[in-house]
Amino acid sequence: MVARPPRPIELESRKSHGGGVSAALLRWRMTILLVAGLFLPQLLSAQVDSRAAEIESARKEKMLHLEPDEPSRTERGLLYFKEGKLLERVTGGVAGFRVKLGGLVTGGGFALGPEYLRRDLAGGNLIFRTAAQASIKKYERMDLELGAPHFANNKLFFDFFSVYHNYPGISYYGPGPLSRKTSRSNFRLEDTALDSALGVRPIQPFKFGVSGGYLFVNVGPGGDTRFVSADKVFTPQQASGIDRQSNFLRYGAFAQFDYRDNPGGPRKGGNYLVQFDVYSDRTLRLHDFRRLHVDLQQYIPFFNERHVIALRATTTRTYTSAGQTVPFYLQPTLGGPNDLRGFRAFRFYDDNMLLLNGEYRWEVFSGLDMALFADGGKVFPRSGAWNLSHLEGSGGFGLRFNVLNNVFLRIDAGFSHEGAQVWFKFDNIYRGERIRSSTYQ
């Protein structure tokens, strides 16, 4: 059966009726959209402007009645410490007098004493400083310094320094890199050093000059009764100079290129020092030697100088003629808060030393940095061992408390195969090397 097609007349009628209804609706819709298109943006804009004006008016009203938040007592204490005000009061002093913290040899215990410092003499061209300190372990130190760092329109500089040490219990483990941790002994060191340096500064970062000094030394039985005295264990062949001591005349030359932004807490730049000295034994004529010291530091900042990579490489080499030796109390040492931080202080002694340090530091907040570090170094008796093999290593983390961008307090926790060490020091680890006759600064 075949389906019939629809009737043509009915189809036409339906088309005509439906088309009329759609046209009317379309005209109304177009009219509404036209009106909305003309007036709605102005209405919305006026509403937005009104709301923005209301917000701005409220903001101005709030600014006129602002009141600071009142911090709690704990918050005020943390802010006081964070901003360094407490540390400034302790170290700033009054009329040149202030409290001197630290400064003694590692292992001497907490030290405290008065210090007098003047940087404004002769219109700021002369510096005078003197201090005396004693520790709970009866370690003593007295020093005096007179300097002219900006003489002759900042082209010449002069420095005179004298220091007296009385350290009753310096650790000694024996000579060489193979000394044992269980061989710990101690000795008394009493010395007085007089040193001076004169140099020129042709351009601001670079300086060179000459230096000289005289060193009086007395070594005796150790006063730390927990350990045996070194003279009871080691012979003069093992520890040259342990039985008899000499006085020394020292003279030499140095060159330094220092472009650190702030030596007390650098975040960029570098410091490169080369120093050569001759030590002349004026008493026994048995300990004449020459010493070459090189210290290279580089600071690499990033993230707006809030993060710093601090690198250091330093070495000390000594040279002797036939029949001459370097006394053990003037040998380079490694171990402690300034080099191999995972080892005990003065853990290694020998005629030569090589040291590498690396730190990654970042600012936690103003006044406090954190650090991750790695140390590697060794002592060795012969020049042929100057290489990177058989290095002792340590690593760890630390805190750096800053006052006026200078490191005031440093706390380091170091780890090595000989255990863990925690150090509290009132200085920066990569401090500028001083040109001094005494090893124990």
Secondary structure by P-SEA (a helix, b strand, c coil): cccccccaaaaaaaaaaaaaaaaaaaaaaaaaaaaaaacaaaaaaaaaaaaaaaaaaaaaaaaaccccccccaaaaaaaaaaaaaaaaaaccccccbbbbcccccccccbbbbbbbbbcccccccbbbbbbccccccbbbbbbbbbbbcccccccbbbbbbbbcccccbbbbcccccccccccbbbbbbbbbbbbbbbbbccccccccccccbbbbbbbccccccccccccccccccccccccccccccccccbbbbbbccccccccccbbbbbbbbbbbbcccccccbbbbbbbbbbbbbcccccbbbbbbbbbbbbbbccccccccccccccccccccccccccccccccbbbbbbbbbbbccccccccccccccccccccccccccccccccccbbbbbccccccbbbbbbbcccbbbbbbbcccccccccccccccc
